[in-house]
Amino acid sequence: MHAYNYQMEIFQYTSAGLLLGTIAGVSPGPLLALVISQSLRFGKKEGVKIAFTPLITDLPAILGTVFLMNELSDNQSIFGYISLVGGAYVIFLGLESMLSAGKEIKLDASKSHSLKKGVITNFFGIDTD
């Protein structure tokens, strides 16, 4: 009976992970915008390069997060500070977005650097243009 509960728990966590991963993977965000942008500017091959960057960036991020969570799990005040810094950063991004209205966008035909842009965008969640 114990093995059944263990298998059911693994199935539940795996299903939840697959569902949430699929939803996150198809939701619009900076990486999808970069895939579309690079595909339109430099062709399908460059868009595919960016689409595969999560394979490079996600494993180190997951391993680092698991390690830090394991090390910091006893210190609740650290999580409060992290939340405050994250909230301040979101406010900064919002203000920056509001102040950027009316800026001119420059397009150039330089090298694509798609893989580099994809890694930076996926790892940090920022636009690299």
Helices and strands as residue ranges (DSSP letters): H 2-26, H 30-42, H 44-51, H 54-72, H 76-99, H 114-124
